[in-house]
Amino acid sequence: MSDLADKLLAGVAAMSPWEAVAVMLLIAYLVLAIRQNIWCWAAAFAGTCIYVVLMYEARLYMESALQVFYLGMAIYGWYRWRHGPGPDNELPITSWDGTLHLRAVAMVAVLTALSGTLLDRYSDAALPYLDSFTTWGAVITTWMVARKVLENWLYWFVIDGVSIYLYVSRELYLTALLFAVYLVLVVVGYLAWRRDYRRGDFAAAAA
């Protein structure tokens, strides 16, 4: 544990200015998303632009490709949150049933196996299966955020936990620390969104 702490401190001391900026932007993204503030997508777009390069340089090719996807989702999320069906064009929080969750998990598993196998055989990718899992899991979960699906926070908790190990193994210590912070924030986010979701249900029942 002390060895890991020393590596984290050394990584923070040696971090690139760009990684520091990206970390701050993505923390801002998550805090704003918890508050359902549409400007979270602007912070996500800016931070993601930096991570496209950082992940590629770390040979996490699926993670680098994921950042490109995030750029598109930041634009889509902004649009969806601005043009919702609720009052003042607000997009309400929704919840998936068990069938939709089963389909999402199965899709992530299949895509992880396929891309992990291809990366393992035909590239020098580091940790191809974990890289693939966090990538495809994040693809599904980011789409859930853009649609304001409540359970996205539960998915993020698993993905972020795996990501911490992934980034530590590639010596992206500040990014690993960011995801440790994310583990706390996703719990806050889930509780906040669940409260608002239930409040919306009560309002609909009273209408």
N, C-alpha and C positions, 0 to 999 in steps of 0.2 A: 504493500500500500504506500509506504514511504517513497519507494522507487517511482511509482506512478505519479505521486505528488511532485517529486523532483522533476520528472519529465514534463508535467503540466506547467510548472513554474518556468522551466527552461523554454518550453514552447511559447509561452506567453511573452517571455523576454525577447525571443527571437522572431516573433510573429511579424508577418509583412503588414505594412500599413493598409493594404487592400483587404486583407483578411479581417483586420480590426473593423474597418468600415462596413464590410459585409455583415459581420456579426451584429453590429449595432443596428443596422437596417433591418435585419431579420428578427431581432428582438422587438423592434418597433412594430414590425408586421404582426407578430403574434399578439402583442399587447393591444394593438388596434383591432385585431380580429376578435379578441375576447369581448371588446366593447362594441362589436359590430359596426365599426367605423370604416367607411368605404376607402379611406386613405390607406388602409392596410395593404391594398393592392399596389399602390404606388411605391410603398416601401419595399414590397416583395419584388417588384420589377427591377428596382435599382440594385438591391442586394443580389438578386439572381444573376444579373449581368456580370458581376464580379466572380461569382462562384462557377460560372461556365468555364472560365479560364483556370481557376484554382483546382477544380476537380480533374480537369484534363491533365494538368501538370502532375497531379498525384497518381495518374494512371487509373483513376476510377472512372472508366469510360461510360458506364451506364449512369453513374451519378452526373457526369458532365452532360450527357444527353438529357437527363432529367431536368437539368437547369434550363435547357432550351424549351422543354415542355412547360416549365414554370412560367417562362416569359409569356407564352400564349395564354396560360391559365390566368395570369395576372390581368391580362386584358379582358378575358372572358368573365372573370370574377367581378371586375369593375362594372362591366356591362350588366351582369345579372343582378348585382346589388343595387344598381341605379334604376333598373326597369322591372322591379318586382310588382306583384299584383296587389300588395297591401296598400294601406293609406300612405300618401306621399310617395308612392312607388316603392314602398319598403318590401323587401323579400322576407317572408316569415320563415321561422325555423320549422323544419319538418323532421320526421323520424321514420326510419326504414323498418319494415317487418323482417322476420327471420329469414324468409325466402330470399330477399334482396341481399341480406348479409351473407348468406350461404353462397350465392352466386358470385359476390365480390371476392370472397375468400378463395373460392375455387379458381376464379380467373387469375388471381395473384399467384396461386400455387402453380398453375400450368405455365404461365408466362415466365415465372422464376425458373422453372425446370428447363424450359426451352432456351432462354437467353443465357442462363448459367452454363448450360452444356456447350453452347456455341462459343461463348467467351473463353471457357476452359480449354477448348480444343484449338481455337483459331486466333487467340490473342495472348498478350502477356498481362492480361488484366489481373489485378490483385483481388483475392477473395471474390471470385466471379459469382458465386451463388448468393452470398450475403449482399453483394453489390446489386445483384438483380432483384433480390427480395425487397430491399429498401426502395429501389427505384420503382418497381411496379406497384408496391404498396402505396408509395407516395403519389403515384399517378391517380390511382383510384381515390385516395383520401383527399387530394387537392380538389378533385372534381366534386367531392362531397362538400368541401368547404364552400366552393363557389355556389353550390345549390343550397347551402345552409342546412345540411343534414346533421342533426344533433350528434350522432355517434361518431362523427369524424374524429372527435377528441380521443375516443377509445382506441381507434386505429392508430392515431399518432403516437399514443403512449407506447405501443408495441414497437412501431417503426423507429421511434427516437431512441428507445432503449438499445435496439440492435445497432443503430447508427453510431452510438457512442463507442462501441467496440470497434466498429469499422474505421472510424476516424482516428482513434488512438493507434490502431495498427499501422496507419499510414502517416503517423506523426503530425496529424492536423489537430494539435492539442487544443487550440483555442476553439476550433469548431466543435470538438468533442465536449468542451466545457459549455458551449452554447447549447448543445443538445441536452446536457444535464439540467440546465436551466429550463429548457423546454419541458422536461418531464414534470417539473413543478407547475409550469404555466398551463400545460394541457389539462391538469386536474382542475385548476382554477377556471379554465375555459369551459370545461364540461359542466361544472357546477353552475356557472353563470348562464350558459345557454340552456341548461335543463330548467333553471328557474324561469327564464323568459319563455321557454316553450310551454311550460305548464301554465304560466300566466296567460299566454295566448289561448291555450285550450279553454281555460276558465272564461275568458272574455268571449270566445266563440259560443260557448254553451249558454252564456247569459244573454247573448244577442237574440 
